[in-house]
């Protein structure tokens, strides 16, 4: 008996031979149902995109009509799509299909940021009109500290945010907060940090002499914390017992240094340079001297927001990538400093920010340095960066037990999307995903993170 006379939605329902899909009693009933379904889907573009992708996948896997109908009869449409989703990125394909529709799901957006130079791309995209060019009406919300940034993203008070690069990893893993899947669209900046010491320590430049000193970092889940720990441990100090590490919001670091509450900090600019400007501190070492090209801050969104607003997500991606490309060009750095200096953004002297961004700066020791890549804005979210960050979380006891480094890195750091939108904007697209690098001369192999963790003499006891 012909397959076409049974409904794929009800195997016991025998149908007439005139229905093209086998789900209706006649061709007329089929046409009426299809017309109604199309009208319903046209009123909901998201469903239209989703249905199209699902239908295309099923047809691609089962090109023969009879085989396809037998499969759907046997397992049902819902089970079929669940099975296919376990093998193929259906959600991403659906988002891409909807994105091609072009309309923005949400135009009015709130984006959180901390007032530091690391946020230059997402800040400058507002006054320079990059968001507006993408059809977005963005409200930049200056936020007091990183814990508040985290909470506002978890509570959906912000649509997207300036993050410290480790934060979306920690939030996705449920470290320090309830697990909330967050995603890194771009790295906001590389390098651009420093260890700054109080002027009274000009004769204590050897980290071996720092036992008992007090240091500030902006957040536990920060590159600042992990780089400071790495640096002192390489000089024989245990960061958990030989020094004190305090979490301090970046805008409060200079005041705490002046008051003597801390001996130094590994923090973001412009506050390293501001400490020099105010004559209370000196720059001991730039973070690029520890790891040249290290990530610091990131631009990110929740997984939920991306799924619900794929076109808005794409527009945001393009705006921030455009700003990053402009910020990377050395000839634009003075302009960038002027744009981000005002009260609404960094609220810092333009000369301080310009020293950071141009790399021509006073070091607080009587010298003037010229380091053009002191700060840079390479947006590529290399997945090897994510693996290194998690290796340090494991090293210092923030992560307990086994870690699926590769899976988490590839879910959180959206390298494929970054490459896609860079290509759309005719920007140079890098190759690979797990770029190799060295930290203080030691090469990191992202394929062997646990071996790397275990290679250090100083680490948290398991």
C-alpha positions in Angstrom: 0.0 0.0 0.0 1.3 3.5 -0.8 3.0 5.5 2.0 1.2 8.6 0.9 -2.2 7.5 2.1 -1.2 7.7 5.8 -0.7 10.9 7.8 2.8 11.4 9.2 1.2 13.1 12.2 -1.2 10.2 12.8 0.0 6.8 11.5 -3.4 5.3 12.0 -5.1 7.9 9.9 -5.6 6.7 6.3 -5.7 9.6 3.7 -6.7 10.2 0.2 -4.1 9.9 -2.6 -4.4 13.5 -3.7 -2.4 15.2 -0.9 1.1 16.1 -1.8 2.5 15.8 1.7 0.4 12.9 2.9 -1.0 14.8 5.8 -4.4 15.7 4.4 -7.4 14.0 2.8 -7.3 15.9 -0.4 -5.2 18.3 -2.5 -7.8 21.1 -1.6 -7.5 20.4 2.1 -3.7 20.4 1.7 -3.7 23.8 -0.1 -6.0 25.4 2.5 -3.8 24.2 5.4 -0.6 25.4 3.7 -2.1 28.8 3.0 -3.2 29.2 6.6 0.2 28.0 7.9 2.1 30.4 5.6 -0.1 33.3 6.8 0.6 32.4 10.4 4.3 32.1 9.8 4.5 35.4 7.9 3.0 37.1 10.9 5.9 35.7 12.9 9.3 36.0 11.0 11.1 34.1 13.7 8.9 31.0 13.3 9.2 31.4 9.5 13.0 31.2 9.7 12.9 28.3 12.2 10.4 26.2 10.1 12.4 26.8 7.0 15.6 25.6 8.5 13.9 22.5 10.1 12.2 21.6 6.8 15.5 22.1 4.8 17.4 19.9 7.2 14.9 17.1 7.1 14.8 17.2 3.3 18.6 17.3 3.1 18.9 14.2 5.3 16.0 12.3 3.7 15.7 13.5 0.1 13.3 10.7 -0.9 9.7 11.6 0.0 8.7 8.1 1.0 11.7 7.6 3.3 11.2 11.0 4.8 7.6 10.3 5.6 8.3 6.9 7.1 10.9 8.5 9.3 8.5 11.2 10.5 5.8 8.6 11.1 8.0 6.4 13.1 9.5 9.0 15.5 7.3 12.1 15.2 8.4 15.6 14.1 9.5 16.8 17.6 11.7 13.7 18.2 13.1 14.0 14.7 14.3 17.6 15.3 15.8 16.7 18.7 17.8 14.0 17.1 19.0 16.2 14.3 19.8 19.0 16.7 22.2 16.7 18.6 24.2 16.3 15.5 23.8 19.7 13.7 23.8 23.3 15.0 20.1 23.8 14.3 19.8 26.8 16.7 22.7 28.7 14.9 21.3 27.9 11.5 17.9 29.1 12.6 19.4 32.3 13.9 21.3 32.8 10.7 18.1 32.3 8.7 16.3 34.8 10.7 19.2 37.3 10.5 18.9 37.3 6.7 15.4 38.7 7.2 17.1 41.9 8.2 14.7 43.5 10.7 16.0 44.3 14.2 14.2 42.6 17.0 15.2 45.2 19.5 16.5 48.7 18.7 16.7 50.4 22.1 19.5 48.8 24.1 21.3 49.3 27.4 25.0 48.5 27.5 27.0 48.5 30.7 30.6 49.6 30.9 33.3 50.4 33.5 35.1 53.8 32.9 38.4 52.4 31.7 40.3 52.6 28.5 39.7 48.9 27.8 36.1 49.8 26.9 37.2 52.3 24.2 35.6 50.4 21.2 32.1 50.0 22.8 32.2 53.6 24.2 33.4 55.3 21.0 30.8 53.5 18.9 28.2 55.7 20.5 29.5 59.3 20.0 31.0 58.3 16.6 27.6 56.9 15.4 28.6 53.3 14.8 25.6 52.0 16.7 23.2 54.4 14.9 24.6 53.3 11.5 23.4 49.8 12.4 19.9 51.0 13.3 20.5 50.8 17.1 19.6 53.3 19.8 22.1 52.5 22.5 22.2 53.9 26.0 25.7 53.4 27.6 25.3 52.9 31.3 28.4 53.7 33.4 28.6 51.1 36.1 30.5 51.3 39.5 32.1 47.8 39.6 32.3 44.4 38.1 30.1 42.6 40.5 27.4 45.1 39.6 28.1 44.5 35.9 27.6 40.8 36.5 24.4 41.3 38.5 22.8 43.6 35.9 23.5 41.1 33.1 22.1 38.2 35.2 19.0 40.3 36.0 18.6 41.4 32.4 18.9 45.1 33.3 21.6 45.4 30.6 21.2 43.9 27.1 25.0 43.6 26.5 28.0 44.6 28.5 31.6 45.4 28.9 33.1 42.3 30.7 36.4 41.2 32.0 37.3 38.3 29.7 37.2 35.7 32.5 33.7 36.8 33.7 31.5 35.2 30.9 33.4 31.9 31.5 32.9 32.1 35.3 29.2 33.1 34.9 28.6 30.3 32.4 30.2 27.8 34.8 28.3 29.1 37.9 31.5 30.4 39.6 30.7 33.3 42.0 27.0 33.4 40.9 24.2 31.2 39.6 25.1 29.6 36.3 24.0 32.0 33.5 25.2 31.2 29.9 27.2 34.3 28.7 29.0 34.7 25.5 32.1 36.7 24.4 31.5 38.3 21.0 34.8 40.2 20.9 37.8 40.9 23.0 37.7 44.6 23.7 41.4 45.1 24.3 44.7 43.4 24.6 47.6 44.5 26.8 46.8 47.9 28.4 47.3 47.0 32.0 50.3 47.5 34.5 51.5 46.8 37.9 51.7 50.2 39.6 53.5 50.6 43.0 53.3 53.4 45.5 56.2 55.9 45.1 57.6 54.8 48.5 58.5 51.5 46.9 60.9 52.8 44.3 63.6 50.8 45.9 61.5 47.6 46.1 61.5 46.6 42.5 62.4 42.9 43.1 59.1 41.0 43.6 61.0 38.6 45.9 60.9 41.5 48.4 57.1 41.9 48.3 56.2 39.5 51.0 53.5 41.1 53.2 52.6 43.8 50.6 49.0 44.5 49.8 47.8 44.7 46.2 44.5 45.5 44.5 42.9 43.9 41.5 39.5 44.9 40.0 37.7 41.5 40.4 38.5 37.9 41.3 37.6 36.7 37.8 39.9 39.1 36.0 43.1 38.8 34.0 44.5 41.2 36.6 44.1 38.7 39.4 45.5 35.8 37.3 48.5 37.8 35.9 49.4 39.2 39.3 49.3 35.7 40.8 51.3 34.3 37.9 53.9 37.1 38.2 54.6 36.8 42.0 54.5 33.0 41.8 57.2 33.0 39.1 59.3 35.0 41.6 58.8 32.5 44.4 55.9 34.0 46.3 52.6 32.3 47.0 49.9 34.8 46.2 47.5 33.3 48.7 49.9 33.4 51.7 52.8 35.8 51.0 50.9 38.9 49.8 47.4 40.2 50.2 45.1 40.6 47.1 42.1 42.8 47.5 39.2 43.4 45.1 38.9 47.2 44.5 36.9 49.0 41.8 39.2 50.6 39.3 38.2 54.2 40.0 39.1 53.7 43.7 42.6 52.3 43.1 44.5 55.6 43.0 42.8 56.9 46.1 43.6 53.7 48.0 47.2 53.9 46.8 47.4 57.6 48.0 45.9 56.7 51.4 48.4 53.9 51.9 45.7 51.2 52.0 47.5 49.3 49.3 51.1 49.1 48.2 50.2 48.6 44.6 47.8 47.3 42.1 47.6 45.4 38.9 44.9 47.4 37.3 43.4 48.8 34.1 44.3 52.2 32.6 43.9 55.1 32.8 44.5 54.5 36.5 48.1 53.3 36.2 48.9 56.5 34.3 46.6 58.6 36.6 48.7 57.4 39.6 51.8 58.8 37.8 50.0 62.0 36.9 49.0 62.5 40.6 52.6 61.6 41.6 51.5 58.9 44.0 52.7 55.9 42.0 55.0 54.6 39.4 54.6 52.0 36.7 56.6 48.9 37.7 55.9 46.8 34.7 53.4 46.8 31.8 51.2 43.7 31.5 52.4 43.2 27.9 55.8 42.4 29.3 54.3 39.4 31.0 52.2 38.3 28.1 52.3 40.3 24.9 48.8 40.2 23.4 47.0 39.0 26.4 43.2 39.6 26.5 41.8 41.9 29.2 38.2 43.0 28.6 35.5 41.7 26.4 32.2 42.6 24.8 29.5 40.1 25.6 25.9 39.1 25.8 23.8 36.3 27.2 23.1 33.3 25.2 19.4 34.0 25.6 19.7 37.5 24.1 21.5 36.2 21.1 18.9 33.5 20.4 16.0 35.9 20.8 17.6 38.8 18.9 19.9 37.4 16.2 19.6 40.5 14.0 20.3 42.9 16.8 23.2 40.7 17.9 24.7 40.9 14.4 24.2 44.7 14.3 26.0 45.1 17.7 28.8 42.9 16.5 29.3 45.0 13.4 29.2 48.3 15.3 31.8 47.1 17.9 34.1 45.5 15.2 34.0 48.8 13.2 35.0 50.7 16.3 37.8 48.2 17.2 39.3 48.6 13.7 39.4 52.4 14.1 40.9 52.1 17.6 43.6 49.8 16.4 45.0 52.3 13.9 47.7 54.3 15.7 46.9 57.5 13.8 43.4 57.5 15.4 44.6 57.1 19.1 44.6 60.9 19.9 41.1 61.2 18.5 39.9 58.2 20.5 41.4 59.7 23.7 39.4 62.9 23.0 36.2 61.0 22.3 36.3 58.8 25.5 37.7 61.4 27.9 34.5 63.4 28.7 32.5 63.1 32.0 29.9 60.8 30.5 32.6 58.2 29.7 36.0 58.0 31.5 35.9 61.5 33.1 39.7 61.7 33.0 42.2 64.3 31.8 42.7 63.8 28.0 46.5 63.9 28.4 46.4 60.9 30.7 44.3 58.8 28.3 46.4 59.9 25.3 49.6 58.7 27.1 48.0 55.3 27.5 46.7 55.0 23.9 49.7 56.4 22.1 52.2 54.6 24.3 54.3 57.7 24.9 54.1 58.1 28.6 55.9 59.2 31.8 56.7 56.2 34.0 56.8 57.9 37.4 60.5 57.1 37.7 61.7 60.2 35.9 61.6 58.5 32.5 59.5 58.8 29.3 58.7 55.5 27.5 57.6 54.9 24.0 55.6 51.7 23.7 53.1 52.0 20.8 51.4 48.7 21.6 51.1 49.4 25.4 47.3 49.1 24.6 45.7 47.6 21.6 42.3 46.6 20.4 42.5 43.3 18.6 38.9 41.9 18.8 39.6 38.2 18.1 38.3 36.0 20.9 40.9 33.2 20.5 39.7 30.0 22.2 43.2 29.3 23.5 42.8 32.5 25.6 39.7 31.0 27.2 41.6 27.7 27.9 44.5 29.6 29.6 42.1 31.6 31.8 40.4 28.3 32.9 43.8 26.8 33.6 44.5 29.6 36.0 41.1 29.2 37.6 42.0 25.5 38.1 45.5 26.4 39.3 44.3 28.7 42.1 41.3 26.6 43.2 38.4 28.6 41.6 37.5 25.5 39.7 37.2 22.1 41.5 37.3 18.8 39.7 37.5 18.0 36.0 37.1 20.7 33.4 36.0 20.3 29.8 38.2 23.2 28.6 37.6 22.8 24.9 33.8 22.5 25.1 33.5 25.6 27.4 36.0 27.7 25.4 34.1 27.0 22.2 30.7 27.7 23.6 31.6 30.9 25.4 34.2 32.5 23.0 32.3 33.1 19.8 35.3 32.9 17.4 33.3 31.6 14.4 30.9 34.6 14.7 33.7 37.1 15.0 35.4 35.7 11.9 32.0 35.9 10.0 31.3 39.5 10.8 35.0 40.5 10.3 34.7 39.0 6.8 31.4 40.9 6.2 33.2 44.2 7.1 36.2 43.4 4.8 38.5 43.1 7.9 41.4 40.7 7.9 40.1 37.4 9.2 42.7 35.3 11.2 43.1 31.6 10.7 42.8 28.9 13.3 41.2 29.0 16.8 43.9 28.0 19.3 46.7 30.5 18.7 49.8 29.6 20.7 51.5 32.1 23.0 54.0 32.5 25.8 53.4 33.9 29.3 56.6 35.1 31.0 58.6 33.0 28.5 56.7 29.8 29.1 54.8 28.4 26.1 51.2 27.4 26.7 49.8 24.4 24.9 46.0 24.7 24.8 45.7 21.0 24.0 47.3 20.1 27.4 45.9 22.6 30.0 46.0 20.1 33.0 49.7 19.3 32.3 50.3 23.0 32.2 48.6 23.5 35.6 50.5 20.7 37.2 53.8 22.0 35.9 53.8 24.9 38.4 55.5 24.4 41.7 53.3 27.1 43.3 49.6 26.4 43.0 46.5 25.7 45.2 46.6 22.3 46.8 44.0 20.0 45.3 
